[in-house]
Amino acid sequence: MTRRPQDMYTEAMQMDKRLPFFILSFVLIAVWISVPFLYTYSLQLVALTFLLFIWLRFKHNRENVTQIIPSKGSSELIPITIVFMLLISATGNTHSWVYSLTYVYLFIMLFSLPRGTAIIMATGTLLLQAFLVHTFSAQELIILMNIPVITTVLLFAKQQYEKATLEEEMLMEEDEQLSSSLTENAALESYIKEFLLPKTEVLSSLEEPQTELEKTLHSQITLISTESRKILERSQQQ
């Protein structure tokens, strides 16, 4: 059954049940980077969390190991958040040599989560990186402002993708209905040609009706035969 546009909007604006865990992930990263002792083990935590992600992928989605976007409802997004955000934060935050992974992360989040949750995640990413900036400058501000810009572009792209997907689903449903209708017409045609008409012709060719009942039956049989031929003609014209 094709989803209606209002259903898709309602679904998109719902909050994901994993949102508290995503927020806790941001808090964990902020605390981890802020504590010097923990900061020295950042890359080790990144490696361990990445191994956790690999384990979850093989456990829950073995058929699509190379799939970029996690499956709906998958717990993979939590270790993905920690891996991306902690790696970027531990290697220089906005000046990190892997800072472009921020945009990859936004892409994964926006296409994996309901729109409302994805916007909160993008906001959390912006706040986390702003929190870890030691001295604000024009360059830092420009880098951080790229997050809402990229988020807006990706949200628009997601909206267009969902619209195209909905239209494709509607076309597929129409094709299925047309195919079903053609099959039913073919079955009806076959029934009329191979069964109904031959039988009515045999009955019509019997002796001339004498009684009123026989005359009534004969007229009804003739009517059935005539209407059946009309149905066949209309079906062939279509």
N, C-alpha and C positions, 0 to 999 in steps of 0.2 A: 504493500500500500504506500502511495506517494505521500511524503510529508508535506503539510501545508506550510506556507511562508510564516504564518503566525506561530505555528508549532516550533519551527526552526528558531525564531527569534526568542521565544520563551526558553527553549533549551539552551540557547547561546548565553542568556543572561543569568542562568542559574549558577550558584556558587558550588564549586567542586568540594567534595567532602575531604579532600586532601589538603585544602588551603591552610589549616592550622599547622600541618607538618611543613609546608613550604615556608610559612612565616618563621617557624622554629629554626629552619635551616638557615635563613638569613640572620637570625639572632645568633646562632651558633658561629657562623662565619665572622660576624662583627666582633664577638667576644674572642674568638680564636686568634684573629689577627691583632687584636688590641693587647693581648697578653704576650709579652716577649718570649716566655718559656714555651708556650704553645706554638707561637709563630714559627719557631725554628723547626717544627715538625709538620709544617703545612703540606709540603710536597709528599711526605709519607702518608698523610691522611688522604690526600688526593688519590694516591696510588691505591690505597685500601678501598676507598669509596668506588673507584673505577672498577676494581675487581668485584665489588658487590653488584655494581650495575651489570657487568658481564654475566655474573651468576644468575641474576634475575632475568636477563634477556634469554639465556639458554633454558631457564626453568619454565618461563611463561610464554615465550614466543620463539621456540626453536625453529619453526618453519620460516620465519622472516628475521633471521639474525642480523642481516644488513639493512633492515628497514630503519630509516632515519627517525620518522615520527613514531613514538611509542604507541602501543595499542591503547584504546579507550579504557580508562580506569586503571591503567597499569601503575604499579608502584615505582617504576623505573625513573619517573620524573623527579623523585626526591633525591636519589644519588646523583642524577644528572645536574640538578641545581647545585649541590655541594661541590661536585667536580669542577664545573665551569666557573662558578663564582669564587671558590676558594683559590683555584689556579690563577685566575686573573688578579685577585686581591693580593696573593702572596708574591706575585712577580711584578708588582709596581702599580696595581690598580689602574688608573686612567693612563699611566705611562707604560703599562705592561706591553711586552713584545707580542703577547697573545690577546691583546685587548679586543681584536676583531671577533674573538669567540663570543663576545657579548651579543653581537648581532645574530650569530648562529643560535645562541641560547634563546634569544627573543623569538626567533623564527620557530624553534621547536615548541616553546611554550604557547605561542599564539595559535599554532595549528593543532595543538594537542588538547588544549583546555577550552572550556566555555569562555565566551568573550569577556564576561564580567570578571572571572577569575584571572584570565590572562592579563587584563588591564591592571589588576592589583599586583600581579607578579612583575609586570614591567615597572610599576611604581616602586615596588620593593627593591628591584635592581637599581633604579635611580637613587633611592634613598641610601642603600647600602654603600654604593660607590661614593656618594656625596659625603657620607659619614666618615669614610676612610681617607678622604682628601685632607691633607695636613694644612695646606695653604691655598686658598682659592685665588685663581687668576682668570683672566679672560680666556686663556687656552683651556683651562679646566672646565669652565662654564660651557664653552662651545662643545667640548667632548661629551659632557653630561647631557646637553640639550639635544644631542643626536639620538638619545634613547627615545624620548617622546616622538621625535620626527619619524624614526624608523618604525616605532610601534604603530603610528598612524598609518604609514604606508602598508605595513604588513596586515593591519586590520582591514584596510580597504581591499587588499589582495585576497584575503580570506573571504570577505563578503562576496567578491566577484566569483571566487572559486565555488562557494556554497550555492550561489545563484545558478552558475553553470551546471553544477551537479544536480540541482533540483530540476532544472529544465531537461537535463538528460534523462532523469528518472521518469519525468512526465512523458517524454517521447517514447521511452521504452514501454511504459504502461499502455500508451495509446497503440503502439505496435502489437503488444500482446492482445489487447482487446480486438484489434482489427484481425489478427491472425485467428483468434478464437471465433470471431464472427464468420470469417471465411470458411473455417472448418465446419461450423454449424450449418452454413448454407450448402456446403458440398454434401454434407450428410443428408440434409433435407432433400436436395436434388436427387441424390442417389436413391433415397427411399421412394420418392415420387416416380422416378423413371423405372426403377427395377421392381417395385412392388405394387404401389398404389394404382398407377395407370393400367398396367396389364390386368389387374384384378377387376377394375371398373369396366374395362373393355370386354372382358369375358362375361361379366354380369349383364352388361348392356346388350350383348349379342344373343342373349337367351330369347325364348319365345315371347311373342308380343303379349304384354300384360293384359289380363282380362278383368280381374277384380280391381276394386278401388285401392285396396292395399297394395296390390302388385304395381298399379300405376303410380302410386305415391313413392314406392321404393325405387321404381325405375327412374322417376324424375329426380329423386335425390341422388341416385348413383350418377346420372347424367350431369347434375349440378357439381358434384364432387370432382368428376372428370374435367369439367370445364374450368373450375377454379384452380385445379392442380396444374393445368396447362398454362393458365395465366401466371401462376407463381413461377413456373419454369421460365416463361418468357421474360418476366421481370428480373429474375436472377441472372439470366444470360446477358441481358442488356447492361447490368451493373458490372 
